[in-house]
Amino acid sequence: MAYQPTNDCMICERIRWIKEGKNPYFVRELSTGYVVIGDHQRFRGYSLFLCKQHAQELHFLEPEFRARFLYEMSVVAEAVYRAFQPDKLNYELLGVGRGLHMHWHIFPRREGDMPVPGPVWLLGDALFSEEFLPSPKELEDLKEQLNAQLEKLLA
């Protein structure tokens, strides 16, 4: 059974802000989703790809849309890789609470970027520390770098 949209969906809320021109993290719209820079940049270049369809699981998507969504996610990931030149990318399609609506987390990872090796979520609340909020100038630079690579890949 597909997840039904609610007014309490954080991802729908973020997409609504994009459509209203009120999401400062918005980078680019693709056919199946929206590319955004992560609010907190503990991992420089952290980006997300928000699915346009309000669905909880990949298998809830129609096959053609699902294939395109996965392809576009891979293009976004390649653009993140090119723009921010990490050692490795971590891809995660998670969801809990207000965030069940599918959205990919794309984390650029670098050697020594954590106190101990492991998934970013081991950092807990430290992942979302205020010190990692980008300044308006930093945010614009991140968006420009990512969008430039998306432009090349989508040309």
C-alpha positions in Angstrom: 0.0 0.0 0.0 1.4 3.4 -1.0 2.0 6.1 1.6 -0.8 8.7 1.4 0.2 12.4 1.5 -0.4 14.2 4.7 0.0 17.8 5.8 2.6 16.5 8.2 5.1 15.4 5.5 8.5 17.2 5.8 9.5 16.4 2.2 6.1 17.6 0.8 6.7 20.8 2.8 10.2 21.3 1.4 8.8 20.7 -2.2 6.0 23.2 -1.5 8.7 25.8 -0.5 10.5 25.1 -3.7 7.4 25.7 -5.8 6.7 28.9 -3.8 10.3 30.1 -4.3 11.0 29.9 -0.6 13.5 27.1 -0.3 17.0 28.6 -0.3 18.6 25.1 -0.6 16.9 24.4 -4.0 19.4 23.7 -6.8 17.5 22.3 -9.8 14.3 20.5 -10.8 14.6 17.2 -12.8 11.8 15.2 -14.3 11.3 12.9 -11.2 12.6 15.1 -8.4 14.2 18.1 -6.9 17.9 18.6 -6.1 18.7 20.4 -2.9 21.8 21.1 -0.9 21.6 19.7 2.7 20.7 22.3 5.3 23.7 21.3 7.4 27.1 20.8 5.7 29.0 18.7 8.2 30.0 16.8 5.0 30.8 19.5 2.4 28.5 19.0 -0.6 25.9 16.9 1.2 22.9 17.0 -1.1 19.5 15.4 -1.4 17.2 14.3 -4.3 13.5 14.6 -3.3 11.1 12.4 -5.2 8.2 14.3 -7.0 5.8 11.5 -6.2 4.7 11.1 -2.6 5.6 7.5 -2.2 7.2 5.6 0.7 9.0 2.8 -1.2 10.7 2.4 -4.6 8.4 -0.5 -5.5 5.4 1.8 -5.1 6.5 3.8 -8.2 5.4 2.8 -11.7 8.3 1.0 -13.4 9.0 3.7 -15.9 9.0 6.5 -13.3 11.1 4.3 -10.9 13.7 3.6 -13.6 13.9 7.3 -14.4 14.0 8.3 -10.7 16.9 5.9 -10.1 18.8 7.1 -13.2 18.3 10.8 -12.2 19.5 10.0 -8.7 22.7 8.5 -10.2 23.2 11.7 -12.3 22.8 13.8 -9.2 25.3 11.7 -7.3 27.8 12.0 -10.2 27.3 15.7 -10.2 28.0 15.8 -6.4 31.1 13.7 -6.9 32.4 16.0 -9.7 31.5 19.2 -7.9 32.9 18.3 -4.4 35.5 15.6 -5.3 35.1 13.3 -2.3 37.0 10.1 -1.7 33.7 8.2 -1.7 29.9 8.8 -1.9 27.4 7.3 0.5 23.8 7.0 -0.9 20.9 6.5 1.5 17.2 6.2 0.9 15.8 6.6 4.4 12.6 7.6 6.0 11.0 7.9 9.4 8.4 10.1 11.1 7.7 13.1 9.0 10.2 12.0 6.4 8.7 8.8 4.9 8.3 10.5 1.5 11.3 9.1 -0.6 14.4 11.2 -0.7 18.0 10.3 -1.4 20.7 11.5 0.9 24.0 11.8 -1.0 27.0 12.3 1.4 30.4 13.1 0.0 32.8 11.2 2.3 36.5 11.9 2.9 39.2 10.0 4.7 39.1 11.0 8.4 35.8 12.9 8.2 34.5 11.1 11.3 35.9 10.6 14.8 35.6 6.8 14.1 34.8 5.2 10.8 31.2 4.4 10.1 27.9 5.8 8.8 27.2 9.5 9.3 24.3 8.8 11.5 26.7 7.7 14.3 27.3 11.5 14.8 23.7 11.8 16.1 22.6 15.4 16.8 26.2 16.6 16.1 25.4 16.0 12.4 22.9 18.9 12.6 25.0 21.3 14.7 24.4 25.0 14.0 28.1 25.4 13.2 27.5 23.4 10.0 24.8 25.7 8.6 26.3 27.4 5.5 26.4 31.1 5.3 24.4 32.6 2.5 27.6 33.0 0.4 28.7 29.4 1.1 25.2 28.2 0.2 25.3 30.0 -3.1 28.7 28.7 -3.9 27.7 25.1 -3.2 24.5 25.5 -5.3 26.5 27.0 -8.2 29.2 24.2 -8.1 26.5 21.5 -8.1 24.3 23.1 -10.7 27.4 23.6 -13.0 28.1 19.9 -12.9 24.4 19.0 -13.4 24.3 21.3 -16.4 27.3 19.4 -18.0 25.8 16.0 -17.3 22.3 16.8 -18.5 23.5 18.6 -21.7 
